[in-house]
Amino acid sequence: MIKDWIVKAWYQGHPLSYLFLPLSLLFFVITEKRKWSFQRGIKVSWRAPVPVIIVGNITVGGTGKTPVVIHLVEELIKRGYRPGVISRGFGGNSESYPIAVNRGSDPHVVGDEPHLIANRTGVPLVVDPNRVRAVQYLLKNNDCNLIVSDDGLQHYALQRDIELVVVDGERGLGNGFLLPSGPLREPKSRLKKADFVVVNGTKPIKLPVAYSRMSYQTMGFFEVLSFDETSMARMNSITQVQGTVHAVAGIGNPKRFFDSLGLLGFNVVPHVFEDHHDYQEADFSFDDGSQLLLMTEKDAVKCRGFAKQNWYYLKISTQLESNVLNDLEERLGEIL
């Protein structure tokens, strides 16, 4: 596939990437002019009456933002805040916005990540490509004193108080070029303007700023069909399965998921789909029911309607370093 070749060129290197540098220069000029227009007041930006925290990235594709949003929301609740979440809703196909998302929402309509966040946290969540409108709708209909934006670092129409940028520690910033020569939405120097930079992974990585790391804790396997935590009792029998298992991933960096299953002792037959793939039953024609099928929680939310008994998702919990949470709370105290 062409897209696979491009991603490989971005992260593993290819001389043809240099052919697109004139387009990358044009991309830089256009995006910088747009950002400058917001900074100078030529384009209108809006400030919410409550603090706004942006959890975003400067590269194309998944870096682990959504697990960070979930963890951050849970920690903010523990500290007495009443957070609400806004999201672009990638992968959704709604014909109108804004949309209030809850545990009963259809992930095919609202998007897989918003549904996952709502299911895990239970906080008010609104999906809308227009993030200003999303915040306004959220505050009008809910008692929130803090907004967390899942993605939206480059959405300068919405002013923000705190920026937390997540970097994929496995792939880093690729070749360091802007789109389309490389994976960057903004130059790597943009990290210097962020309040917090968090690296997802343990590999050594060179960045132009100081950063902290995030970690994952495996919480167990759960049945896709029931999609509740009562199915965790079967986890031990799953991890003791001999032979191969099918594994499905439609996320930004599927290799990370397959590697984690390998570390748990599974011999994985990987099946890779596009990020935010709209799963249909026909996508699983390889499954004859005789082997386990494992997937991410993000994938599982879209497969409940046709799942089989032998399908399970791996639930994980993200942890930020304590100094990040403490510094963030101190920053909020200065704002409020």
C-alpha positions in Angstrom: 0.0 0.0 0.0 1.1 3.5 -0.8 0.4 4.7 2.7 2.5 2.0 4.3 5.4 3.0 2.0 5.1 6.6 3.1 5.1 5.8 6.8 8.1 3.5 6.3 9.9 6.3 4.6 9.1 8.7 7.4 10.3 6.5 10.2 12.9 4.2 8.6 14.4 6.6 6.0 14.2 6.8 2.2 15.9 9.2 -0.2 12.7 9.8 -2.0 11.4 11.7 1.0 13.7 14.6 0.0 11.7 15.0 -3.3 8.7 16.3 -1.3 10.7 19.0 0.6 9.4 21.8 -1.5 5.8 20.7 -0.5 6.9 20.6 3.1 8.2 24.1 2.8 4.8 25.2 1.4 3.0 23.3 4.2 5.2 25.2 6.7 4.5 28.6 5.2 0.7 27.9 5.2 0.5 26.6 8.7 2.7 29.3 10.2 0.7 32.0 8.5 -2.5 30.6 9.9 -1.0 30.4 13.4 0.3 33.9 13.1 -3.2 35.1 12.1 -4.6 33.8 15.3 -1.8 35.2 17.4 -2.2 38.7 15.8 -6.0 38.6 16.1 -6.6 38.6 12.4 -8.4 35.3 12.9 -10.7 35.0 15.9 -9.7 32.8 18.8 -12.0 32.1 21.8 -11.1 31.8 25.5 -13.3 29.5 27.6 -14.4 30.7 31.0 -12.8 27.7 32.6 -9.2 26.3 32.1 -8.6 24.3 28.9 -5.9 21.5 28.8 -4.9 20.3 25.4 -3.5 16.8 25.1 -2.1 16.6 21.6 0.9 15.7 19.4 3.0 17.2 16.6 3.1 14.0 14.5 0.6 12.3 12.3 -0.9 9.1 13.7 -1.4 7.8 17.2 1.0 8.5 20.0 -1.1 7.3 23.0 -3.1 10.6 23.6 -6.4 8.9 24.5 -5.0 6.8 27.3 -3.4 9.9 28.7 -6.7 11.8 28.5 -8.4 9.0 30.5 -5.7 8.9 33.1 -5.6 12.7 33.4 -9.4 12.9 33.8 -9.4 10.2 36.5 -6.6 12.0 38.4 -8.4 15.4 38.1 -11.5 13.9 39.5 -9.5 12.6 42.5 -8.2 16.1 43.1 -11.7 17.5 43.3 -12.1 18.9 39.7 -15.2 18.5 37.5 -13.6 17.9 34.1 -15.4 17.6 30.8 -13.8 16.3 27.6 -14.1 17.5 24.0 -13.0 15.5 20.9 -12.9 15.8 17.1 -14.4 12.3 16.9 -12.2 10.8 14.2 -13.8 7.6 12.8 -17.3 8.8 13.5 -19.9 9.5 10.8 -22.4 11.8 12.3 -24.3 14.1 10.0 -24.7 16.8 12.6 -22.7 18.3 15.6 -22.2 18.8 18.5 -22.9 15.4 19.9 -23.0 14.5 23.6 -21.3 11.1 24.1 -22.1 8.6 26.9 -21.6 4.9 27.5 -24.7 4.1 25.3 -23.5 6.1 22.3 -22.8 4.3 19.0 -19.0 4.3 18.4 -19.5 4.2 14.6 -21.3 7.6 14.9 -19.3 9.4 17.6 -15.9 7.8 17.0 -14.1 5.0 18.8 -11.9 7.2 21.0 -14.7 9.4 22.4 -16.7 6.3 23.2 -13.8 4.7 24.9 -13.2 7.8 27.0 -16.8 8.1 28.0 -17.0 4.4 28.8 -13.9 4.5 31.1 -14.5 7.9 32.8 -18.2 8.6 32.8 -17.5 12.4 32.5 -19.4 14.7 30.1 -18.0 14.5 26.6 -18.9 16.3 23.5 -17.7 15.5 19.9 -17.5 18.3 17.3 -14.9 19.2 14.7 -15.4 22.8 15.8 -13.8 22.6 19.2 -15.0 26.1 20.3 -18.6 25.0 19.7 -17.9 21.8 21.5 -16.7 23.6 24.7 -19.6 26.0 24.6 -22.1 23.2 24.3 -20.4 21.2 27.0 -20.4 24.1 29.5 -24.0 25.1 28.7 -25.3 21.6 29.5 -22.9 20.4 32.2 -21.4 21.6 35.5 -17.7 21.4 34.5 -15.0 23.6 35.8 -12.2 22.3 33.6 -12.0 21.2 29.9 -9.7 18.5 28.6 -9.3 18.3 24.8 -8.4 15.0 23.2 -6.1 16.2 20.4 -6.5 19.8 19.0 -3.0 21.1 19.6 -3.1 22.8 16.1 -6.7 24.0 16.6 -5.7 27.6 17.5 -9.3 28.9 17.3 -9.6 27.6 20.9 -7.3 29.2 23.3 -5.6 27.0 25.9 -4.1 27.3 29.3 -2.0 24.1 29.4 -0.5 22.0 26.6 0.5 18.4 27.1 2.2 16.9 24.1 2.6 13.1 23.8 5.5 11.7 21.7 5.7 8.1 20.5 8.9 6.9 22.1 9.1 3.9 19.8 9.1 5.9 16.5 10.1 9.3 17.8 9.7 12.3 15.4 10.7 10.2 12.4 13.0 11.9 9.9 12.2 15.3 11.4 10.6 16.7 8.3 7.2 18.3 8.0 4.4 16.8 6.0 4.5 15.3 3.4 8.3 14.6 3.5 7.9 13.5 7.1 5.3 12.9 9.9 5.5 16.3 11.6 2.5 18.6 11.7 4.7 21.4 13.2 8.5 21.7 13.6 10.0 19.9 16.5 10.8 23.3 18.0 7.1 23.5 18.7 7.7 21.2 21.7 9.6 24.1 23.4 6.3 26.0 23.7 4.4 23.1 25.3 4.0 23.0 29.1 4.5 19.3 29.3 6.1 16.7 27.0 5.4 13.1 27.7 7.2 10.2 25.9 5.2 7.0 25.4 7.8 4.3 25.5 11.1 3.3 27.2 13.6 3.6 24.3 16.2 6.4 24.5 14.9 9.4 22.5 16.5 12.8 21.7 14.1 15.8 21.9 14.9 19.5 22.0 13.2 19.8 25.5 13.1 18.0 28.8 10.4 15.3 29.0 8.8 12.8 31.3 7.6 9.3 30.5 4.3 7.5 30.7 3.9 3.8 31.5 1.3 1.1 31.0 -0.2 -1.4 33.4 -2.0 -4.4 32.1 -5.4 -4.8 33.7 -6.4 -8.0 32.1 -8.4 -9.5 29.2 -12.1 -8.9 28.9 -14.8 -10.4 26.7 -15.6 -8.2 23.7 -19.1 -9.7 23.5 -20.1 -8.6 27.1 -17.7 -5.7 27.3 -17.7 -5.6 31.1 -15.2 -6.4 33.8 -17.0 -9.5 35.0 -15.3 -11.4 32.2 -11.9 -10.9 33.8 -12.1 -14.3 35.6 -11.0 -16.0 32.4 -7.8 -14.1 32.1 -5.5 -16.8 33.6 -6.8 -19.4 31.1 -6.2 -17.0 28.2 -2.6 -16.3 29.1 -1.9 -20.0 29.3 -3.2 -20.8 25.8 -0.7 -22.8 23.7 -0.1 -22.2 20.0 -1.0 -19.2 17.9 -3.7 -16.5 18.5 -5.1 -14.0 16.1 -4.5 -10.3 17.1 -6.3 -7.3 15.6 -5.2 -3.7 15.8 -6.6 -0.6 14.1 -4.5 2.0 15.9 -1.8 4.4 15.1 1.1 2.1 16.0 -0.2 -1.5 15.9 3.3 -2.9 16.5 3.2 -1.7 20.0 0.1 -3.8 20.7 1.5 -6.9 19.0 4.8 -6.6 20.9 2.9 -6.3 24.2 1.1 -9.6 23.5 4.4 -11.2 22.6 5.8 -10.1 26.0 2.7 -11.8 27.6 3.8 -15.1 26.0 1.5 -15.2 23.0 2.5 -16.4 19.5 0.6 -13.8 17.5 -0.8 -13.8 14.0 -1.2 -10.1 13.4 -4.0 -8.4 11.5 -3.4 -4.7 10.9 -6.2 -2.3 10.0 -6.2 1.5 9.4 -6.4 3.7 12.5 -10.1 4.3 13.3 -11.2 1.5 11.0 -14.9 1.0 10.8 -15.0 -2.8 11.5 -17.5 -5.1 9.8 -18.1 -8.8 10.5 -16.5 -9.6 7.1 -13.2 -8.2 8.3 -12.8 -11.3 10.5 -13.2 -14.0 7.9 -9.9 -15.4 9.0 -11.5 -16.5 12.4 -13.0 -20.0 12.3 -13.8 -19.9 16.0 -11.2 -22.4 17.0 -8.6 -19.9 18.2 -8.5 -16.9 20.4 -8.8 -13.4 18.9 -7.3 -10.6 20.8 -7.7 -6.8 20.2 -7.3 -3.4 21.8 -10.1 -1.8 23.8 -10.3 0.9 21.2 -11.1 -1.8 18.5 -13.4 -3.7 20.8 -15.9 -0.9 21.2 -16.8 -1.2 17.5 -17.0 -5.0 17.4 -19.5 -5.8 20.1 -22.4 -6.2 17.7 -20.9 -9.3 15.9 -18.3 -10.5 18.4 -17.8 -14.2 19.2 -17.3 -15.9 22.5 -13.5 -16.3 21.9 -12.9 -12.6 21.3 -11.1 -10.6 24.0 -9.6 -7.2 24.4 -6.7 -6.2 26.5 -7.5 -3.4 29.0 -4.6 -1.2 30.0 -4.1 1.7 32.4 -1.8 4.6 31.7 0.3 6.2 34.4 2.0 9.6 34.2 4.9 10.4 36.4 3.8 12.0 39.7 5.8 15.2 39.1 3.7 15.9 35.9 0.5 15.6 37.8 1.7 17.7 40.7 3.1 20.4 38.4 -0.1 20.4 36.4 -2.2 20.8 39.5 0.0 23.7 40.7 -0.4 25.3 37.3 -4.2 25.0 37.5 -4.0 26.6 41.0 -2.4 29.6 39.5 -5.0 29.9 36.8 -8.1 29.4 38.9 
